[in-house]
Amino acid sequence: MLSAARRGPRAETGLWRLAGCVVKGDVAAAFCAAFVVVCVAAGCGFLGTSRQVEKSCIAMDTFIRVRAWGPRAGEAAEAAVAEFGRLDALLNPYDESSEISAVNRAAGIGPVRVSPDTFAVVERALWYANRTGGAFDPTVFPLMEAWNFAGTPRVPSRGDLENALELVDYRDVRLDRGASTIALLKKGMGLDVGGIAKGYATDRASDALRARGVTSALIDAGGNVCAVGAKPAGFLGSAPWKVAVQHPRNPAGTLATIRISGGSVVTSGDYQRYFEAGGYRYHHILDPATGYPSMGFRSVTIIGPASFDCDALSTAVFVMGEEAGFRFLQDLTGFGAVAVRGDGTVITAGTPDAMIDIIPERPDI
């Protein structure tokens, strides 16, 4: 509801104000109804850019939803959704036909030529691995296999963990940009770019939308949300999107909302994929140094210009912990965070308070 200060002049009883005219009674109602029908049919800016088009799919183990507005919104949304399927086929380590699987099978044998997309994802993942001292490490595939998060999860034996840890080291990956090849130096190594792949796919989907003239859209890829511009213009003009941050211990609850007019909001949380055994909660965000789930945070949400980076940063900060993670984030430009500590308290960094409501309101996602 608008406050009294924002309602404008008091409405006159029995009158409709429309485009600077005042019309009375039933004539007013009929005229307004006709005007609304014409505006909707024409995509008139008074009511908004045009009708909403929504497309969805399941890819990267996630339900993907794209909402777009504009003259070519249907075509654009289809193209955006297709990007997730296309990149999933390249980057999924559990798909034997993927390029990442081909690299993993050739570990300790030789380099594998890959597409520009796969090379870009692995190259950026290694950049973050180097900058975080291995807190973000794309060679965690042997650890993920030890915990069997792709199947029925289990707590691995200490021996299994030690064997897996011997194969986790981003410094044993070799890239050849000129030849577009990737090589893993040790037999048994494996890449798992799940901590960054969805972010890359989300950015490529947003590129597909913009290339087809869309200036207002929202991509919801699970924990990855990307806004193309602000909301479509309406009666009150364009407005920022409100993106919900899920409460990590209440699946139906919202911890906060974040307002963005473009850019991305990406969350990594211990509630997204986990199991309980022996009275302990084990989740899929593993610390490459120990082989066990990282325990400092319940969730980390990163706000920034690109999903590619926000995706990697949400995992990196989660693993690095509050002090080192927030210090690392502050060294970068244009990123902020909302994090929930292990004790449930909420902290923020690098983001203007005006963007965040810890007391939740109705979100768009």
C-alpha positions as CSV (number, residue, x, y, z in Angstrom):
1,M,0.0,0.0,0.0
2,L,1.2,3.5,-0.8
3,S,1.7,5.8,2.2
4,A,-0.3,9.1,2.3
5,A,2.7,11.0,1.2
6,R,3.0,9.0,-2.0
7,R,-0.7,8.8,-3.0
8,G,-0.8,12.2,-4.6
9,P,-3.9,14.5,-4.7
10,R,-7.1,13.2,-3.1
11,A,-9.3,11.4,-5.6
12,E,-12.5,13.2,-6.5
13,T,-15.7,11.1,-5.7
14,G,-17.4,9.7,-8.8
15,L,-14.6,10.9,-11.2
16,W,-11.8,9.1,-13.1
17,R,-8.7,10.9,-14.0
18,L,-7.2,9.7,-17.2
19,A,-4.5,11.2,-19.4
20,G,-5.2,14.7,-18.0
21,C,-9.0,14.4,-18.5
22,V,-11.7,14.1,-15.9
23,V,-14.7,11.8,-16.9
24,K,-17.9,11.2,-14.8
25,G,-19.9,8.1,-13.9
26,D,-20.5,5.1,-16.1
27,V,-19.0,6.8,-19.0
28,A,-15.7,7.0,-17.0
29,A,-15.8,3.3,-16.2
30,A,-16.5,2.3,-19.8
31,F,-13.9,4.6,-21.2
32,C,-11.2,3.4,-18.7
33,A,-12.0,-0.2,-19.5
34,A,-11.6,0.4,-23.2
35,F,-8.4,2.3,-22.7
36,V,-6.9,-0.5,-20.6
37,V,-7.8,-3.1,-23.3
38,V,-6.2,-0.9,-26.0
39,C,-3.0,-0.4,-23.9
40,V,-2.6,-4.1,-23.1
41,A,-3.1,-5.1,-26.8
42,A,-0.7,-2.5,-28.0
43,G,2.0,-3.1,-25.3
44,C,1.5,0.5,-24.3
45,G,4.2,1.9,-21.9
46,F,1.5,3.2,-19.6
47,L,0.9,-0.3,-18.4
48,G,4.2,-1.9,-19.1
49,T,6.6,-2.9,-21.8
50,S,4.5,-5.9,-23.1
51,R,3.2,-9.2,-21.9
52,Q,5.3,-11.5,-19.9
53,V,6.7,-14.7,-21.4
54,E,7.9,-17.6,-19.2
55,K,10.0,-20.6,-20.2
56,S,11.5,-23.3,-18.0
57,C,13.6,-26.5,-18.0
58,I,15.6,-28.8,-15.8
59,A,19.3,-28.6,-16.3
60,M,22.4,-28.7,-14.2
61,D,20.4,-30.6,-11.6
62,T,18.2,-27.4,-11.1
63,F,14.8,-26.2,-12.2
64,I,15.4,-23.2,-14.4
65,R,12.9,-20.4,-15.0
66,V,13.2,-17.5,-17.3
67,R,10.7,-14.6,-17.4
68,A,11.1,-12.0,-20.1
69,W,9.3,-8.9,-21.6
70,G,9.6,-7.4,-25.0
71,P,8.5,-7.9,-28.6
72,R,10.7,-11.0,-29.1
73,A,10.4,-12.2,-25.5
74,G,9.2,-15.7,-26.5
75,E,12.1,-16.3,-28.9
76,A,14.6,-14.8,-26.4
77,A,13.4,-16.9,-23.4
78,E,13.6,-20.1,-25.5
79,A,17.2,-19.2,-26.4
80,A,18.0,-18.4,-22.8
81,V,16.7,-21.7,-21.6
82,A,18.5,-23.6,-24.3
83,E,21.8,-22.2,-23.1
84,F,21.5,-24.1,-19.8
85,G,21.0,-27.4,-21.6
86,R,23.8,-26.8,-24.1
87,L,26.3,-26.0,-21.4
88,D,25.2,-28.8,-19.1
89,A,26.0,-31.2,-21.9
90,L,29.6,-29.8,-22.0
91,L,30.3,-29.4,-18.3
92,N,28.6,-32.2,-16.4
93,P,31.2,-34.6,-14.9
94,Y,28.6,-37.3,-14.5
95,D,27.7,-37.3,-18.2
96,E,30.1,-39.6,-20.1
97,S,29.7,-37.6,-23.3
98,S,30.6,-34.2,-21.8
99,E,33.9,-32.5,-22.4
100,I,34.7,-32.4,-18.7
101,S,34.2,-36.2,-18.5
102,A,36.6,-36.5,-21.5
103,V,39.2,-34.5,-19.6
104,N,38.8,-36.6,-16.5
105,R,39.2,-39.9,-18.4
106,A,42.5,-38.6,-19.8
107,A,43.9,-37.6,-16.4
108,G,47.5,-38.7,-16.2
109,I,47.5,-39.5,-20.0
110,G,47.4,-36.3,-21.9
111,P,45.6,-33.0,-22.9
112,V,42.1,-32.9,-24.3
113,R,40.9,-30.3,-26.8
114,V,37.7,-28.6,-25.6
115,S,35.3,-25.9,-26.7
116,P,35.8,-22.2,-25.9
117,D,33.0,-22.4,-23.3
118,T,34.6,-25.3,-21.4
119,F,38.0,-23.7,-21.6
120,A,36.6,-20.4,-20.2
121,V,34.9,-22.0,-17.3
122,V,38.0,-24.1,-16.2
123,E,40.3,-21.1,-16.7
124,R,38.2,-18.9,-14.5
125,A,37.8,-21.6,-11.9
126,L,41.6,-21.9,-11.7
127,W,41.9,-18.2,-11.4
128,Y,39.7,-18.3,-8.3
129,A,41.6,-21.3,-7.0
130,N,44.8,-19.4,-7.3
131,R,43.4,-16.3,-5.7
132,T,41.8,-18.2,-2.8
133,G,44.8,-20.5,-2.1
134,G,42.7,-23.5,-3.1
135,A,39.6,-22.7,-1.0
136,F,37.8,-22.8,-4.3
137,D,39.2,-25.8,-6.2
138,P,37.7,-27.3,-9.4
139,T,39.7,-30.6,-8.9
140,V,37.4,-31.7,-6.0
141,F,35.7,-34.4,-8.2
142,P,37.5,-37.3,-6.3
143,L,36.2,-35.9,-3.0
144,M,32.6,-35.6,-4.4
145,E,32.9,-39.2,-5.5
146,A,34.1,-40.3,-2.0
147,W,31.0,-38.7,-0.4
148,N,28.8,-39.9,-3.3
149,F,26.7,-36.7,-3.4
150,A,25.6,-37.6,-6.9
151,G,24.0,-40.8,-5.6
152,T,23.2,-41.9,-2.1
153,P,25.5,-39.8,0.1
154,R,27.7,-41.5,2.7
155,V,30.4,-40.5,5.2
156,P,33.6,-41.8,3.6
157,S,36.3,-43.6,5.7
158,R,39.4,-41.7,6.7
159,G,41.4,-43.8,4.2
160,D,39.0,-43.0,1.4
161,L,39.3,-39.3,2.2
162,E,43.1,-39.4,2.3
163,N,43.2,-41.1,-1.1
164,A,40.9,-38.6,-2.6
165,L,42.8,-35.6,-1.1
166,E,46.0,-36.9,-2.8
167,L,44.3,-36.1,-6.1
168,V,42.9,-32.7,-5.3
169,D,45.3,-29.9,-6.3
170,Y,44.4,-27.2,-8.8
171,R,48.1,-26.7,-9.5
172,D,48.2,-30.0,-11.3
173,V,45.9,-28.7,-14.1
174,R,47.6,-27.5,-17.3
175,L,45.8,-25.2,-19.8
176,D,47.0,-24.4,-23.3
177,R,45.0,-21.4,-24.6
178,G,46.4,-21.6,-28.1
179,A,45.5,-25.2,-28.5
180,S,42.4,-24.9,-26.3
181,T,43.4,-28.0,-24.3
182,I,43.1,-29.0,-20.7
183,A,45.3,-31.7,-19.0
184,L,45.2,-33.2,-15.6
185,L,48.7,-34.4,-14.5
186,K,47.8,-37.2,-12.2
187,K,45.8,-40.4,-13.0
188,G,42.6,-40.4,-11.0
189,M,42.2,-36.6,-10.8
190,G,39.0,-35.1,-11.9
191,L,37.3,-31.7,-12.6
192,D,34.0,-30.7,-11.1
193,V,33.1,-27.2,-12.1
194,G,29.7,-27.3,-10.3
195,G,30.7,-24.3,-8.2
196,I,30.9,-22.0,-11.2
197,A,29.2,-23.7,-14.2
198,K,25.7,-22.5,-13.4
199,G,26.9,-18.9,-13.1
200,Y,28.5,-19.1,-16.5
201,A,25.4,-20.6,-18.0
202,T,23.2,-17.9,-16.4
203,D,25.4,-15.1,-17.9
204,R,25.2,-16.8,-21.3
205,A,21.4,-17.0,-21.0
206,S,21.3,-13.3,-20.1
207,D,23.4,-12.6,-23.2
208,A,20.9,-14.5,-25.3
209,L,18.1,-12.3,-24.0
210,R,19.9,-9.1,-24.6
211,A,20.9,-10.2,-28.1
212,R,17.2,-10.4,-29.0
213,G,16.3,-7.0,-27.7
214,V,15.1,-7.9,-24.2
215,T,15.7,-5.2,-21.7
216,S,13.7,-6.6,-18.8
217,A,14.0,-10.2,-17.6
218,L,14.6,-12.4,-14.6
219,I,16.5,-15.7,-14.6
220,D,15.9,-18.0,-11.7
221,A,18.4,-20.9,-11.7
222,G,17.9,-22.2,-8.2
223,G,20.5,-20.4,-6.0
224,N,21.5,-18.2,-9.0
225,V,19.3,-15.2,-9.9
226,C,20.1,-12.8,-12.6
227,A,18.2,-9.6,-13.5
228,V,18.4,-8.1,-17.0
229,G,17.5,-4.5,-16.3
230,A,14.8,-3.4,-13.9
231,K,11.2,-4.5,-13.8
232,P,9.2,-3.5,-16.9
233,A,7.8,0.0,-16.7
234,G,4.2,0.3,-15.3
235,F,2.0,2.8,-13.5
236,L,4.8,3.6,-11.1
237,G,7.6,3.4,-13.6
238,S,10.3,0.8,-13.6
239,A,11.4,-0.6,-10.2
240,P,14.1,-2.9,-8.9
241,W,13.5,-6.6,-8.6
242,K,13.2,-8.0,-5.1
243,V,15.2,-11.3,-4.7
244,A,14.5,-13.4,-1.7
245,V,17.3,-15.0,0.4
246,Q,16.1,-18.3,1.7
247,H,16.2,-19.0,5.4
248,P,18.8,-21.8,5.8
249,R,16.7,-23.6,8.4
250,N,13.2,-22.9,7.2
251,P,12.5,-24.0,3.6
252,A,9.4,-21.9,3.4
253,G,11.0,-18.9,5.1
254,T,12.7,-15.8,3.7
255,L,15.6,-14.4,5.6
256,A,16.0,-11.2,3.6
257,T,15.2,-9.5,0.3
258,I,17.7,-7.8,-2.0
259,R,16.8,-5.1,-4.5
260,I,18.6,-5.2,-7.8
261,S,18.1,-3.4,-11.2
262,G,20.4,-5.7,-13.1
263,G,23.2,-8.0,-12.0
264,S,23.1,-11.2,-10.0
265,V,22.4,-12.7,-6.6
266,V,23.9,-16.1,-5.9
267,T,23.6,-18.2,-2.8
268,S,25.6,-21.2,-1.5
269,G,24.1,-22.9,1.5
270,D,24.4,-26.0,3.7
271,Y,20.7,-26.7,3.1
272,Q,20.8,-27.2,-0.6
273,R,22.2,-30.7,-0.7
274,Y,22.9,-32.5,2.6
275,F,22.2,-35.6,4.6
276,E,22.4,-36.5,8.3
277,A,24.2,-39.4,9.9
278,G,25.2,-40.1,13.4
279,G,23.6,-36.9,14.6
280,Y,25.6,-34.7,12.3
281,R,24.6,-32.7,9.3
282,Y,26.9,-33.2,6.2
283,H,26.5,-30.9,3.2
284,H,28.1,-30.8,-0.3
285,I,30.2,-27.7,0.1
286,L,33.5,-29.4,0.8
287,D,36.7,-27.9,2.1
288,P,39.4,-29.0,-0.3
289,A,42.0,-28.8,2.5
290,T,40.2,-31.3,4.8
291,G,37.8,-33.2,2.6
292,Y,35.0,-32.5,5.0
293,P,32.0,-30.1,4.7
294,S,33.0,-26.5,5.5
295,M,31.3,-25.5,8.8
296,G,31.7,-21.7,9.3
297,F,28.5,-20.6,7.6
298,R,25.0,-21.8,7.0
299,S,24.7,-19.7,3.8
300,V,26.6,-17.1,1.8
301,T,24.8,-14.8,-0.7
302,I,26.9,-12.7,-3.1
303,I,25.6,-9.7,-5.0
304,G,27.5,-8.5,-8.1
305,P,27.4,-7.7,-11.8
306,A,28.0,-11.2,-13.2
307,S,26.7,-14.7,-12.1
308,F,29.9,-16.3,-13.3
309,D,31.9,-14.5,-10.5
310,C,29.1,-14.5,-7.9
311,D,28.8,-18.3,-8.2
312,A,32.5,-18.9,-7.6
313,L,32.6,-16.3,-4.8
314,S,29.7,-17.7,-2.9
315,T,31.5,-21.0,-2.6
316,A,34.9,-19.5,-2.0
317,V,33.7,-17.2,0.8
318,F,31.7,-20.1,2.3
319,V,34.8,-22.2,2.5
320,M,37.3,-19.5,3.5
321,G,35.2,-18.4,6.5
322,E,34.2,-14.9,7.7
323,E,37.5,-13.2,8.3
324,A,39.5,-14.5,5.3
325,G,36.4,-14.6,3.0
326,F,35.2,-11.1,3.6
327,R,38.7,-9.7,3.4
328,F,39.1,-11.4,0.0
329,L,35.7,-10.0,-1.1
330,Q,36.7,-6.5,-0.1
331,D,39.7,-6.7,-2.4
332,L,37.4,-7.1,-5.4
333,T,35.3,-4.4,-6.9
334,G,31.5,-4.3,-7.2
335,F,30.6,-7.3,-4.9
336,G,28.7,-7.5,-1.7
337,A,27.5,-10.3,0.6
338,V,24.8,-11.4,3.0
339,A,25.9,-14.4,5.1
340,V,24.4,-16.4,7.9
341,R,26.9,-17.6,10.5
342,G,26.8,-21.1,12.0
343,D,25.0,-19.6,15.0
344,G,22.3,-18.1,12.8
345,T,23.3,-14.5,13.0
346,V,23.3,-12.4,9.8
347,I,26.2,-10.3,8.6
348,T,26.6,-8.1,5.5
349,A,29.6,-6.7,3.7
350,G,30.3,-4.5,0.7
351,T,26.6,-3.8,-0.1
352,P,24.7,-0.6,0.6
353,D,22.1,-1.1,3.3
354,A,19.5,0.4,1.0
355,M,19.7,-2.7,-1.1
356,I,18.9,-5.2,1.7
357,D,15.9,-5.7,3.9
358,I,16.6,-8.2,6.6
359,I,12.9,-7.9,7.6
360,P,11.4,-9.7,4.6
361,E,8.9,-8.3,2.2
362,R,7.1,-9.9,-0.8
363,P,9.8,-11.1,-3.2
364,D,9.7,-11.5,-7.0
365,I,11.9,-14.6,-6.6
